[in-house]
Amino acid sequence: MLSLLAVFKRRCASLLTSQHTLVPSAFVLGLALLVYLWALHFTRIQNEKKLALQATTESSQNIAAIVATNLEEVLGRASLYARITSGGDQSSGVSSPHFNPQQVGDSAYLRAAVYDRDGKLIYSSAHQRTETELQPLLDQALRDGRRGDPAPILIGHPPADGNGAWRLPILVPLGDARSAGYYGAILDLGYILSRYREVELGQGGSIELIHSDGLPLAVLREGALSLDTRLPGSHSRLPGDMDALTFSSGPTDLGYLSSAHRLAHYPIQVAVTQNSAVVLGRLSAQHHEYLLRSLVFSAVVILVILIVVFSLRHQHRLHQAVANSEQEKKQLIDLLEQEKIRALALASHDYLTGIPNRRQFQQLAASELKRARRSRNLYALLFFDLDRFKLVNDNLGHAVGDLLLKAVAGRLQAAVRNYDLVARLGGDEFVVLLSEIPSEDFVSQLAANLVQELSKTYVDLDGHNVETSPSVGIALYPRDGQTVDDLLLHADHAMYSAKAKGRGVFRFYDASLNASSARRSELTARFKSAMHDNEFCLHFQPKVALDDFAVVGLEALIRWDHPEHGLIFPGDFIPLAEEQNYIIPLGRWVIDAVCRQIAQWQADGVPLVPVAINVSAHQLRDNRLPEDVMASLARHAVSPEWIEIEITETSLIEDTQLARRNLESLAGIGIKIALDDYGTGFSGLSMLKQLPINAVKVDRSFIRDIRNDTDDAVIVASTISLAHNLGLIVVAEGVESKDQLLHLKAAGCDQVQGFFLQRPVSAQDIAPLLRKRHYTFPST
Ligand SMILES: Nc1nc2c(ncn2[C@@H]2O[C@H](COP(=O)(O)OP(=O)(O)OP(=O)(O)O)[C@@H](O)[C@H]2O)c(=O)[nH]1
């Protein structure tokens, strides 16, 4: 359980530290994702715009090239018509002066005129006397001719006044300009441009024909011929040394993109202009969709980040709360543990002399004896009672009596070895436990010394010199007893024998002093056959819940129903069973008998409560224990929930590993485990945490005087809160009075057990109480 707690704490700690890095990491990750997303979004939009503008430029270039080629071809026809007019040989002058392009279906030319070499009009398809539109070109051709520098073709301008817009005068010399005439024609640029009406150039898009001198010749804007040449793109004029060029006016995405193409043989250039904003506008719907998608995705990312951050924060807070409550719990447990240690320390020393008191002596002596069992050393318990101490009190007063008691304690401590144990049992009774004694003689010698030492005059006790002596009884371990109680009892007997001998002497315990020793040998002799003859039986004592006085459990207690001596209590025969190695078979018998009895109650329709079985230290170290329990349960078809196991603190001292394994196996099949006689051993909090224990039973020695002894009350109160903190149920044993019961109820104790409510009785006698279920609170 401790290691689980440690793993849990480590987990919490690692989670807590990781939380600190996880939240900013989630933020950074989310932010990076958003930046990437929007970079992608803008890059895509920019790329698409760039591609669209590129495609527009390319299409403009293509259109300009096509229009230029077309115009070149139409203009080329003027030279052809000139050759036809001169009869194929231009040097020979006019041979077919009446050639009209309209007559051969060429609608690009509106009119034709023929001049002789002197510039005299000899033919006009419009039957005019003069051709006003051609006249400026004719004049120029005549001038050029006189200078000897005739141009292969002269191209004029549409009239500036707007009348006759798109009409382009052309003049082609016939043959040698000096000897032949001139062929003039009016080219309908509107007709040529209107062929491209269907070309989709968008709003503000135009195809423009521009004279190389920069003057516009004709404009097709938005599919219609336009007279307005002041609009954007209308002056897209190529530099003299370039045949084609693309340029833009204004910012790339808002201005106009123009592609100009120069005709190879004529002083005309074609400019195709498209409005970038219109081109890009076509993409805007799509780009809006992209924007919407990016916004939705960003919102999702932000939402996810917020959820992740929120849940991480939430988790963090939860972990923090768990860690805090763990910390508080630990502090509380530490506090209670300290309180318990303090209370035990207070309760373990004699207030007057400062040496250990009876309780402390019993604990220390018990553990000494445990060691003695392993080491096989001899121990001696010396029981001192001052002679006629009452007289000191009576004659010199209690204060002097107290001083004498202190002085006696001091002399005793000074006379024994460091590791020997000196305690005051109460009144004028002291005990000394001599450890690891080499022989009985050694004890005799030491006892004689001690008698002598304590018999010396106590000088100046509050101004009085006091004379006294001790009577000393000695019991040896293991000869005179195996337990502290037995040794105390027998040393006490020996001390009385010393008193009887006239005081101021010591006496060893004599077995014959013990009236029951004969009975003891008799019981020892019969014990084996008692097992065989089934002379043991079970009695049951109820455990009662303090909140509603319901019977919540029973404790099964073994009795020996001796044919001659009647009921014998376990204290009298368990040591025999231990001595004769019968403790384990006896324990098995109890387990089986309890299961049998539960099955019987079940069959009789008696309401069941869990029945606690006392498991001895020997049994706990028997690796067959879980098997035995399971076999008995199965044999009598009893569910594990109906039995409980009670173990003592002291039974856990040796071979804890095996004991723990057995307890875990039992707990594993659903059997509850209670720690009996709690407070008498040395089990601390660590043991309670490590073992699968469900309840602690506070030892009767703490309950006996709980109303008057504040130390006991503190120990019980701290045990209750400690146990509750660990989730354990607290049962108080040995409750013999209503006062004790009320005190325990007020202290928060869960259950009680004791003579006050019910002495242990037979199965038959306990059945009515089980049927009644609730205990009727006794009035006394
Ligand atoms: N001064 C003092 N007296 C105590 C204390 N505790 C008990 N006593 C007294 O110790 C006396 C014990 O007397 P006993 O041992 O019964 O009788 P005794 O006079 O010693 O006679 P014997 O033991 O027969 O020799 C009683 O009078 C008690 O009141 C204490 O703490 N201080």
The ligand as an ORCA input file, in Angstrom:
! r2SCAN-3c Opt
* xyz 0 1
  N       3.458      8.339     49.434
  C       2.850      7.558     48.598
  N       2.156      6.499     49.042
  C       1.516      5.694     48.205
  C       1.527      5.960     46.838
  N       0.799      4.974     46.188
  C       0.336      4.153     47.156
  N       0.782      4.571     48.390
  C       0.541      3.963     49.620
  O       1.430      2.825     49.774
  C       0.887      1.993     50.750
  C       1.091      0.534     50.357
  O       0.986     -0.217     51.464
  P       1.036     -1.774     51.411
  O       2.186     -2.235     50.611
  O      -0.282     -2.337     51.106
  O       1.344     -2.081     52.923
  P       2.663     -1.938     53.676
  O       2.482     -0.940     54.733
  O       3.807     -1.691     52.768
  O       2.780     -3.337     54.324
  P       3.401     -4.590     53.740
  O       3.462     -4.435     52.301
  O       2.601     -5.692     54.197
  O       4.780     -4.607     54.276
  C      -0.562      2.389     50.931
  O      -0.755      3.007     52.188
  C      -0.842      3.412     49.858
  O      -1.726      4.455     50.217
  C       2.253      7.095     46.391
  O       2.332      7.389     45.218
  N       2.881      7.861     47.283
*
